[in-house]
Amino acid sequence: MLKAQPQQRNRVKEIIKSGVSLAPMAGITDYVLRNLVRRYSKTALITTEMISSEFLAQNRNQNEILKLDDSHHPIAYQIVGHKPQMMQDAARRLSQYSDMIDINMGCPVRKVVCGHDGSALMKEPELAYDIVQAVIDGTDKPVSVKFRLGYTSDNMNYVEFGQEMQSAGAQFITLHARTRAQMYSGHADWAKIKALKDNVDVPVFANGDIKTVDDAIECLDKSGADGVAIGRGAMEDPTLLYRIEHYLQTGEKLPAPSLKEKFEMMRYHIAQEIELRGERVGIKFFRKFYPYYISGIKNASKYRGVLVTETDYKKLLEYFDYIEKEI
């Protein structure tokens, strides 16, 4: 087993010192959501949404997906692809923005896997090894890898795969505790993460189904991981990363946001998306967030049905007020 060098370990520990990270989510962890998470957590590692190395090669000009605010540091830019040279070029280009380069080897979406990217690389560990080495050669920043338990339940090769990624030079691992075949069904098997943690020398963060502070506590207890990566939980509660950090530092559990606070976040969030993308596109983009902001309230499905069809910003704000009064 190749051991990470002390200097490398120190750099990574500075970047992940809070023990909490924002997991990458395609079409979700955009510039605006990163800003929203940073309103509360100042030290969690933030990861961008997945960036295709093919896309970067074809689009040399600056674009929204690369947009960065100084407050976003520490930040990892995540890249996806299966061509080592193209991945190296992507890492080289993104190093000017990032504190870490993260390689996606866990995305289970069919169109990604059919392109031999994401979790498809778990079936080709030799190619995955070459990609990690190519990316390392293209950046002076630490390199991390995110992957799953395996491609199917019959091929849970995550321990051996993680060892290979470490041997290739990866300095940090995030493990989503499901197989590719599971997609996002069932419940993440946090206990399985411990086998990886016990067999690599680099930090390991646990990912999957961490939606509350109590979830994070249970996950860390079962997995023995060095930290947790929060995905969909941040869509439901942008304060969650901060509240987990606070618990890990103090042992105190801060309350989740009230409905009033969640509506304030929702107003801020949609306003920022409109500022970034324009009213028509911003409103359409934001529709995916409504189920999370109004989750758990009475008549949520009825309200959601109105929200996802409304295209006028002023009317949306009026409807936000109406819902808030009704509940």
N, C-alpha and C positions, 0 to 999 in steps of 0.2 A: 504493500500500500504506500503510495506516494504521500508524504506528509506536506501540508501547507507550510511554507516558510514563516518564521515568526513575524517578519515585517509585513507579509501579506495578511496574516491573521490579525495583526494590530490595525491595519487599514480597514479591514472588514468590520471589526468590532467597533470602530469609531462610527461607521456608517449605520450599523444595526444596533446601536447601543441601547435603544429603548426597549428592545424585545418585541416590537410590534411593527408590522409593515402593511401597507395598502397593496393588496394583490392586484395584478393586472387583469382588466376585464375589457374585452374588445367592445368599442362603442360606448363604454361606460366611464372608465377612469380617464376622462379627457381633462383638458386644462381647467375647466370650471369645477369639476368634482375634486380635483387636486387642491384647488384654492379653498373649497369648502372644508375639506378635511383639515387643511392647514390653519383654518380659523381657530381650531381647537388644539390639535396636536402640532407642536413645533419641532418634534424630534423623531417621529416615526419615519421609517423609510417609505417613501412613496414610489410606486412603480407606474410607469405610463401604460396605456393600452398597448396591445400587441402591434408592432410595426413590421410590415413585410419588407424583407431585404430586397425582394423583387421590385416592390413599389418604390423604395428609395433609389434603386438603380435607374428607374424610369422617370423619376421626378426629382430633378436636381435642385429645383428652387425651394425656398422656404415654404412651409405649409402649416396648417393648423395643428396637425398631429405632433409637430416638433415644438410648438409654442411652450415657452418656459418663463416662469416668474422666479426671481431670486429667492423668494420665500419657500420654493418647492424643495430646496436642498435640505436633507440628503435625498437624492432621487436616482432611481435606476431606470434606464431606457430599455424596454424589452424588445428584442428582435426575434423574428421567426423566419425559417427558411431551411433548405437542405443542401445548398451549394456552398461549400466552405469558403471559396474566394469571395462570393457575393456577401456572405455573412461577415467576413473580415472587412470588406469595404463598408458595410453598414456600421460596424462597430467603430471603424476609423472616423466615419462622418459624425456619429452620435457622441463621441468622446468629448467633444467641445461643450456639450450640454450636461453630461451625466456625471454622477459620482460612482456609478457601477453600471456595467452592461449585463443584462439578464437575457438568457437564451430560453425561448419557449420550446419545451419538449413535452408539454402536457395538454395542449388544446385538443379537445376531443371532437370538435365540430367536423362534420363529414367533408366539407369542401377543403378544409385545411389538411385533414388526414389523407384525403385522396390526392393531394398535391405533394405527398411524402413529407409534410411538415408536421409540427406539433407532436402529438403523442405517437405518431407513426414512427418517429425516430427511436422509440423504445424497442422496436423490432429490428433496428439496425444499429446496435451499439458501436460498431466500428466506425460507421459514418458519423454518429453522434460525437465520438471521441475526436475525430478529425475536425469537426465543426468547432468544438471547444478550443482546440489548439489553434485553429485559424483565427478565431475571435480574439484569443489572448495575444496573438501576434499583431493584431490590428488596433490594440488599445493599450494605454498605460493605466487603465482603471481596473479594479477587481472585476472578475467575471463570475456570474452566478448562473445556475440552471434550475428551472422549474419543471417538474415532471410528476407522473402519477405512479400508482402502485404497479402498474403493468398495463399491457394492452387488453388482456382478458383475465378473468379469475384463474384460468389455467396456466397463465404465464405471468405471474407476479414476480418480475425480475428486478424490482426496485432496489434491493440491497446491492446486488451485483452491478446494476446500472449506476447507482450512486457512487460505488467504488471506482468504476471506470471514469465517471465524470471528474471525480477528485484526482485520479491519476493523470487525466488529461490536463489538469491545472485549475479546475473550477474551485473557487474559494468559499462558496456559499451555496446552499441547496434549499429550495422550497419544495415540499412534497405535498401534493393534493392526495388525500387518503381515499381515493377511489381509483378504479381501473378506467381505461378509456371506454370499455363496453358499458360501464355504468352511466356514463355521461354525468348527469347531476342527480340521478335517482338514488333512492335509499339514503343511508346516512354514512358520512365519512367515517372510516375505521381508524380512529386516532391511535389506538393501541398498536397497530401495525408499524407506525412511524418509529417506534422505539428500536426495532431491529435495524433500521437504517442508522439511527443516531448512534447505536452501539458499535457500528462497523465503519464509520468514517471519522475523519479527524477535523472536518470543517463544520461550521455552524449549520444547523438544520432548523428551518421554520416549518411549522405544521399549518396546513391549509385545508379548509372544507368545513362548512356548517358552523362556523364560529360567529354567532349572532348576538351574544350577550357576554357580559363580564364573566358570568358563571360558566358559560361554554368555554371561554378561554382558560379558566382555572382547571376545569375538568380535562380539557385537551392537553394542557401542559403536564398535568399529573399522569395521564395515561401514556403520553408519547415520550416524555422526557426531553422534548424538543427545547431548543434555545429560545424560541419565540413563536409567535403566531402571525400568520398572514391573513388579513381580513378582506374578503371579497364582497359578496352580496350583503353581508352584515353592514357594510358602510353605506349601501344604498338605503337601507332602512333607517340607519342612524349614523350620520356623519360624525357624531361625537364619540362613537364607540372606540376608535383607536386611542383617543385621549383617555377615555375612562379606563380602558385596560391598562394603559401605561401608568395611570395614577394608582391603580390597585397594585401593580407590580412594584411600584416604588414605595407605597405607603401602607398597603394593606387595607385601604379604605375603598368601599364601593360607592361611587357617586351615582345618583339617580339618573335614569334614562330621561331624555327630553320629554317635556309635557307636550300635549297636543298643540298648545299655543306656540311653543318653541318650534315644533316640527313645521307648522304652517309658516312661521317666520323664515325658516330655512328654505321651504319650498318657494316662497316668494323671491328670496334672494337668488336661489339656484336658477329659476326660470329666467329672471331678469339678466343674469350673467350669460346664460346660453343665448339669449336674444342679442345681447351686446356683442357676443363673439360671432354669431352666425347670421344675424338678421332675424326679423320677427317671424317670417314664414317658416324658415328652416329651423330656427331655434325652438319654436313651439312644437313643431313636428318631432324634432329630436327629443324633446323633454317628455313626450308621452310615455316612454318606457319607465319613467320614475314615479308616475302617479300611484301605481299599486303599492309601492313601498311607503310613500309618504302618508297615504290614507289607510294603510293596513290596520285592521283591527277595529275600525270605527263602524258604527251601525250604518247600514245602507251603503257601504263602501262600493259595492258593485254598481249600484245605481249612479252614484256620483262619478265613478270612473267612466261609465258609459257616456256621460255628458262631457267630461274633461277631454277624452281622447278624440272627440269630434269637433270641439270648438277651435276655431282658427284665429279669433280676435283676442289680442292680449288684454285689452281693457275688460272685455266680457269675462275672460278667465279670472282676472283679479276680483271681479265682482262675485263670481261663483265661488272663489276661495272664501270670501267673506261670508257668503250664504252658508256654505258647508260648516264653517267654524261656528256660526250662530246656532245652526241646527244641532250640533253635537255638544 
